[in-house]
Amino acid sequence: MRDQECNLVTVPPLDPRLDAGFLDGAPCLLVEDHSGILYAHERGSDITYTYRALVLGTDGDLLAVQGRRVPAFEQYCRETLGLGAVQVLVPAVPDPRRAPSLACAEDPSFVSAVASAAKRGGGLNLVPYMATGGAWRLAGCIARRAGVPVRVAGPPPNLTRQANDKTWFARCARQVLGPRAVPPCDAVYGLVGLVGHLRRRARASRSVALKLTHSAASGGNLVFNSSEITGLSTVDLRNRLLQAMHASGWREDYPIQVTVWEEPLVGSPSVQLWIPLARDGRPIVEGIFDQEVTGRIARFSGAVPSTLPSQWRERIALEALQLATLFQQLGYFGRCSFDSVIFGPDLARAELHWVECNGRWGGVSLPMTLANRLSGDWSRGGFVIASRRSPTSAVRGTAGFLDRYADHLYRPESGEGGAILLCPGRLESGSGVDLLFLAASPEEARERCDALLARVTAPANSDPA
């Protein structure tokens, strides 16, 4: 595969001091840039999650923030969680359609401030949500300005794009694990092909789906009952698809993956990995988590450490390591996760299929890494991630949340469990909340989670606090 796609590991020739990797002891610039995910930027993900990477920072690091600063969250991470003093920078964004990394690169004051920190530290690590071309361009600007080594904690941009492409990942999984490792699926490059492939898949399955190849968190899924499709004429099916795509905000961005939507679902395991440079050792499986999903399109709503039987977890870890080894041989470096589905009438008769790679940080890897920082080992006690997209009527705003529910919050010095606010975006807009719960046991973590979420999402004036 590397011979066939030799440009995958090409580092942009922006500066001779620029490369993939990580410089020990150098400061980090943290950037949440979601522009590599189709429609994510225009739907507000960069504003919603702009502070999420702050949980990776420590003294001397820098964070690029889009939109308004949230001092209450900065203070919470610095003082309550004890993560350290991170310098928060807000680049000028004259065009809101511009990707955050490019906005940073085009702001001379921003580049100057980061270059000064890089000079003082003898180098810089750019830690992006996703190592897009824009992230690499920003790193190159800083390297030229500072005149010191700069490393991007992620793969080269071409490999980043391919790793996050569902159709490319399906091809990798077939080659490494065999043809039955992925759901029956097709990459389609136009509307005529879309109609034909969807009709063919619908004849052999109860449900079928369209997936945008570069989407995240189910935002690019459309699911249909096969009975809705098989009886339609070609023209009616074409119109039905266009209506559904346009209603979801799609712009007919091809390729689109046509796939069987496998049911009944027994589980949705996600494997969290760190893939080092090949010279530094083998890929590491840091955890296997059971994802919690809601709705017909399986929207991510949280995760817990997997409770699958040991033989299932061992198989999942082994296959994930095989995939990660291929990625490493292709030149991949950094954070990565592989998502799968287990489907069938029960575990004894279930099958495992790999469905996508997240070649980036995400909603499980960030809380997992934070838990390691706070407790030393995320797996030692109860651990629940909860992401709720519902109006937070009982409280709005980060400062109000932290004050109202102070008694529920995790405090590292107490040795007791509690809730950790992962990012302030949804609270600031009143559209939900993203939390991590740590406790002595899984049962206690779940109990704390359910109790607090019931209060946070309660109707206004109904929570006695």
C-alpha positions in Angstrom: 0.0 0.0 0.0 2.9 2.4 0.8 4.3 1.7 -2.7 0.9 2.4 -4.3 0.4 5.6 -2.3 3.9 6.9 -1.9 2.7 10.5 -1.3 1.0 9.6 2.0 4.1 10.3 4.1 5.2 13.4 2.3 5.8 16.2 4.8 4.9 19.6 3.3 8.2 21.4 2.3 7.4 24.4 4.4 10.6 24.5 6.5 13.5 22.2 7.0 13.0 22.3 10.8 9.4 20.9 10.4 8.5 17.2 10.9 6.1 14.8 12.5 6.8 13.7 16.0 7.2 15.2 19.5 9.9 17.2 21.2 10.3 16.3 24.9 10.4 19.4 27.1 9.2 21.8 24.4 6.0 23.8 24.8 2.9 22.7 23.0 0.4 24.7 21.0 -3.0 23.1 21.2 -5.5 23.8 18.3 -9.0 22.4 17.9 -9.5 22.7 14.2 -12.4 20.6 12.8 -12.2 21.8 9.3 -11.0 18.4 8.1 -14.4 16.9 9.1 -17.1 17.6 6.4 -19.5 20.3 7.4 -18.2 20.4 11.0 -16.7 23.9 10.8 -19.8 25.5 9.3 -22.0 23.7 11.8 -20.1 25.4 14.7 -17.9 22.5 15.9 -14.8 24.8 16.1 -16.7 27.2 18.5 -18.3 24.4 20.5 -15.1 22.4 21.1 -12.5 25.2 20.9 -11.6 24.8 24.6 -11.6 21.0 24.6 -7.9 20.5 24.1 -7.1 22.6 27.2 -7.3 19.4 29.2 -4.0 18.3 27.5 -2.1 21.5 28.4 0.2 22.3 31.3 2.5 25.1 32.4 4.1 26.9 29.5 1.7 25.5 26.8 -0.5 27.6 24.6 -4.1 27.2 23.4 -5.7 28.8 20.3 -9.3 29.7 21.0 -12.0 30.7 18.5 -14.7 33.2 19.5 -15.0 34.5 23.0 -12.8 33.4 25.9 -14.4 31.6 28.8 -12.3 32.7 31.9 -14.3 30.5 34.2 -13.3 27.4 32.3 -9.7 28.5 32.2 -9.6 29.0 35.9 -11.4 25.7 36.5 -8.7 23.8 34.6 -5.9 25.7 36.1 -7.0 25.8 39.8 -9.7 23.1 40.4 -8.2 20.4 38.3 -4.6 21.7 38.8 -3.6 21.2 35.2 -1.3 24.2 35.0 -1.2 27.7 33.5 -1.8 27.6 29.8 -1.6 30.8 27.8 -4.8 31.3 25.9 -4.6 33.2 22.5 -7.4 34.4 20.4 -6.4 34.8 16.7 -8.0 37.4 14.5 -10.6 35.8 12.3 -11.7 38.3 9.6 -13.5 35.5 7.7 -15.5 33.1 9.9 -15.5 30.6 7.1 -11.7 30.3 7.4 -10.3 27.1 9.1 -9.0 27.9 12.6 -5.4 26.7 11.8 -5.3 29.0 8.7 -6.7 31.9 10.7 -3.9 31.4 13.2 -1.3 31.2 10.5 -2.5 34.4 8.9 -2.5 36.5 12.1 1.0 38.0 12.5 0.4 38.8 16.2 -0.6 35.2 16.9 2.4 33.7 15.0 4.7 36.2 16.8 3.5 35.2 20.2 3.8 31.5 19.6 7.2 31.9 17.9 8.4 33.7 21.0 7.4 30.8 23.2 9.0 28.4 20.8 12.3 30.3 21.0 12.3 30.3 24.8 11.6 26.6 24.8 14.1 25.7 22.1 11.3 24.2 19.9 7.5 23.7 19.7 5.0 20.9 19.4 1.8 21.6 17.5 -0.8 19.3 18.9 -3.8 19.6 16.6 -7.2 17.9 16.9 -6.5 16.6 13.4 -3.2 17.1 11.5 -4.8 18.7 8.4 -2.9 20.7 5.8 -3.9 23.8 7.6 -2.3 22.6 10.8 0.9 21.8 9.0 0.9 25.2 7.3 0.6 26.8 10.8 3.5 24.7 12.1 5.6 25.8 9.1 4.9 29.5 9.7 6.0 29.1 13.3 9.2 27.2 12.4 10.2 29.9 9.9 9.4 32.7 12.3 11.1 31.2 15.4 14.0 29.5 13.6 13.7 26.4 15.9 12.5 22.8 15.4 8.7 22.4 15.3 7.0 19.0 15.4 3.4 18.2 14.5 1.9 15.5 16.8 0.1 13.8 14.0 0.7 12.2 10.6 1.4 14.1 7.4 -1.7 15.7 5.9 -2.2 13.2 3.0 -2.1 10.3 5.4 -4.4 12.2 7.9 -7.0 12.6 5.1 -6.9 9.0 4.1 -7.0 7.6 7.6 -10.2 9.5 8.2 -11.8 8.4 5.0 -14.3 5.5 5.6 -13.8 4.0 2.2 -10.0 3.9 2.5 -10.2 2.5 6.0 -12.5 -0.3 4.7 -10.0 -1.2 2.1 -7.2 -1.3 4.7 -9.3 -3.5 7.0 -10.1 -5.9 4.2 -6.5 -6.3 3.2 -5.3 -6.8 6.8 -8.1 -8.8 8.4 -9.9 -10.3 5.4 -13.0 -9.5 3.4 -15.5 -10.3 6.2 -13.8 -7.7 8.5 -16.1 -4.8 7.3 -19.8 -4.5 6.5 -20.8 -4.9 2.8 -20.2 -1.5 1.4 -19.4 0.5 -1.8 -17.8 3.8 -2.5 -20.1 5.8 -4.9 -19.1 8.8 -7.0 -22.3 10.1 -8.3 -26.1 10.1 -8.0 -26.8 7.4 -10.6 -24.4 5.0 -8.9 -25.8 5.9 -5.5 -29.3 4.9 -6.6 -28.1 1.6 -8.1 -25.8 0.6 -5.2 -28.4 1.5 -2.6 -31.1 -0.5 -4.3 -28.8 -3.5 -4.6 -27.8 -3.4 -0.9 -31.4 -2.9 0.1 -32.5 -6.2 -1.5 -30.1 -8.1 0.8 -30.6 -6.2 4.1 -33.3 -4.9 6.4 -31.6 -1.5 6.6 -29.1 0.5 4.6 -27.1 3.7 5.1 -25.4 6.5 3.4 -22.2 7.7 5.0 -20.2 10.8 4.2 -16.6 9.5 4.0 -15.1 12.3 6.1 -17.8 12.8 8.8 -17.7 12.4 12.6 -20.1 11.5 15.5 -22.8 10.2 13.1 -23.2 13.7 11.6 -22.8 12.2 8.1 -25.1 9.2 8.4 -28.5 8.7 6.7 -30.3 5.4 7.5 -33.2 3.9 5.5 -35.4 0.9 6.1 -35.0 -1.2 3.0 -38.8 -1.4 2.6 -38.7 2.3 1.9 -36.5 1.8 -1.1 -37.2 -1.5 -2.8 -40.6 -0.5 -4.1 -39.6 2.9 -5.5 -39.0 3.6 -9.2 -35.6 4.9 -10.1 -36.8 8.5 -10.4 -38.7 8.3 -7.1 -35.7 6.8 -5.3 -33.5 9.5 -6.8 -35.8 12.2 -5.5 -36.2 10.5 -2.1 -32.4 10.5 -1.7 -32.0 14.1 -2.8 -34.7 15.2 -0.4 -33.1 13.3 2.5 -29.6 14.6 1.7 -30.6 18.2 1.3 -32.7 18.1 4.5 -29.6 16.9 6.4 -27.5 19.8 4.9 -25.6 17.6 2.5 -24.3 19.1 -0.8 -23.8 15.8 -2.8 -20.2 15.6 -1.7 -18.8 12.5 -3.3 -17.6 9.8 -2.7 -20.4 8.6 -0.4 -20.2 5.2 1.2 -23.3 3.0 0.7 -23.3 0.3 3.4 -25.5 -2.3 5.1 -26.8 -0.9 8.5 -26.2 -3.9 10.7 -28.8 -4.9 13.3 -29.5 -5.9 16.0 -26.6 -4.2 17.6 -24.9 -6.0 20.5 -22.2 -3.4 21.1 -20.2 -0.6 19.5 -16.6 -0.9 20.8 -14.0 1.8 20.2 -10.3 1.1 20.6 -8.1 4.0 21.7 -4.5 3.8 20.5 -1.3 5.7 20.5 0.8 5.0 17.4 4.5 6.1 18.0 7.1 6.6 15.3 8.3 3.1 14.2 11.7 3.7 15.7 10.1 4.3 19.1 8.2 1.0 19.5 4.9 -0.7 18.6 1.4 0.8 18.6 -0.2 0.8 22.1 -3.8 -0.1 22.8 -4.7 2.3 25.7 -8.3 1.2 26.2 -11.4 -0.4 24.7 -14.6 1.4 25.4 -18.3 0.6 24.8 -19.8 3.6 23.0 -23.3 4.8 24.0 -25.3 5.9 21.0 -28.8 7.3 20.6 -31.3 7.6 17.8 -31.7 5.9 14.4 -28.3 7.3 13.1 -26.5 6.2 16.3 -25.4 9.6 17.6 -22.5 9.4 20.1 -23.8 10.2 23.6 -21.0 8.8 25.8 -18.7 5.9 26.6 -17.7 3.5 29.4 -14.8 1.0 29.7 -15.9 -2.1 27.8 -17.7 -4.8 29.7 -17.5 -7.4 26.9 -16.2 -10.8 27.8 -12.4 -11.1 27.9 -12.3 -13.2 24.7 -14.1 -10.5 22.8 -11.8 -7.8 24.2 -8.7 -9.8 23.3 -9.9 -10.3 19.8 -10.8 -6.6 19.3 -7.4 -5.5 20.7 -5.5 -8.0 18.5 -7.3 -6.9 15.3 -6.9 -3.2 16.2 -3.1 -3.8 16.7 -2.9 -5.4 13.3 -4.6 -2.3 11.8 -2.4 0.1 13.8 0.7 -1.7 12.7 -0.2 -1.2 9.1 -0.8 2.5 9.8 2.6 2.8 11.5 4.3 1.1 8.6 2.6 3.6 6.3 4.1 6.5 8.4 1.3 7.3 10.8 2.1 9.0 14.1 -0.1 10.1 17.0 -3.5 9.6 18.4 -5.9 7.2 16.7 -9.0 5.1 17.4 -10.9 2.4 15.5 -14.6 2.0 15.8 -16.4 -1.3 15.3 -19.9 -2.9 15.7 -20.8 -6.2 17.1 -24.2 -7.4 15.8 -26.3 -10.5 15.9 -29.0 -12.1 18.1 -26.5 -12.4 21.0 -22.8 -12.5 21.8 -22.5 -16.2 21.1 -23.7 -15.7 17.5 -22.5 -12.2 16.9 -20.1 -10.9 14.3 -17.5 -8.1 14.5 -17.1 -5.5 11.8 -14.8 -2.5 11.7 -16.5 0.6 10.5 -14.2 3.6 10.7 -10.9 5.1 11.8 -10.7 8.4 13.7 -7.2 9.6 12.9 -7.4 12.4 15.4 -8.2 13.2 19.0 -11.9 12.8 20.0 -14.6 12.4 22.5 -13.1 9.3 24.2 -9.3 9.8 23.9 -9.3 13.3 25.4 -11.3 12.3 28.6 -9.2 9.1 28.9 -5.9 11.1 28.7 -7.3 13.6 31.2 -8.2 10.8 33.6 -4.7 9.4 33.4 -3.3 12.9 34.3 -5.6 13.2 37.3 -5.7 9.7 38.7 -2.6 8.0 37.2 -4.7 5.3 35.5 -8.1 5.7 34.1 -8.9 2.0 34.4 -8.5 1.9 38.2 -12.0 3.0 39.1 -15.4 4.0 37.6 -15.3 6.0 34.4 -18.2 7.4 32.5 -18.2 9.9 29.6 -21.5 11.7 29.0 -22.2 14.0 26.1 -25.8 15.4 26.1 -27.2 17.6 23.3 -30.3 18.9 25.0 -31.3 22.3 26.5 -29.6 22.9 29.8 -32.6 24.8 31.2 -31.6 24.5 34.8 -28.3 26.5 34.3 -26.7 28.3 31.4 -23.1 29.3 31.2 -19.9 27.8 32.6 -19.6 30.0 35.6 -23.2 29.3 36.6 -22.7 25.5 36.2 -19.4 25.4 38.2 -21.0 27.4 41.0 -24.4 25.7 41.1 -23.0 22.1 41.1 -19.7 22.7 43.0 -20.5 19.9 45.4 -20.7 17.4 42.5 -17.4 18.3 41.0 -14.3 16.1 41.0 -11.4 17.5 43.0 -8.1 15.7 42.7 -7.0 16.4 46.3 -10.2 14.9 47.8 -9.6 11.3 46.7 -13.4 11.1 46.0 -15.3 10.8 42.8 -17.2 13.5 40.9 -17.9 15.2 37.7 -15.4 16.9 35.4 -16.5 19.5 32.9 -14.7 18.6 29.6 -15.4 21.8 27.6 -17.6 24.8 28.0 -19.1 25.2 24.5 -22.5 23.6 24.9 -23.0 25.2 28.3 -22.3 28.6 26.9 -24.9 28.2 24.2 -27.4 26.4 26.5 -27.4 23.4 24.1 -26.0 20.6 26.3 -23.1 19.6 28.4 -20.0 17.3 28.1 -18.9 15.6 31.3 -16.5 12.9 32.6 -17.4 11.1 35.8 -14.7 9.4 37.9 -15.5 7.3 41.0 -14.3 4.4 43.0 -16.5 1.9 41.0 -18.4 1.8 37.7 -21.6 1.7 39.6 -20.8 4.8 41.6 -19.7 6.7 38.4 -22.9 5.8 36.6 -25.0 6.8 39.6 -23.3 10.2 39.8 -23.7 10.6 36.1 -27.4 9.9 36.0 -28.1 12.1 39.1 -26.3 15.1 37.8 -27.5 14.9 34.2 -31.1 14.7 35.5 -30.6 18.0 37.3 -28.7 19.8 34.6 -31.2 19.1 31.9 -34.3 19.6 34.1 -36.8 22.3 33.2 -36.0 25.8 34.5 -36.7 26.4 38.2 -37.3 22.7 38.8 -33.8 21.9 40.2 -33.5 22.7 43.9 -29.7 22.6 43.6 
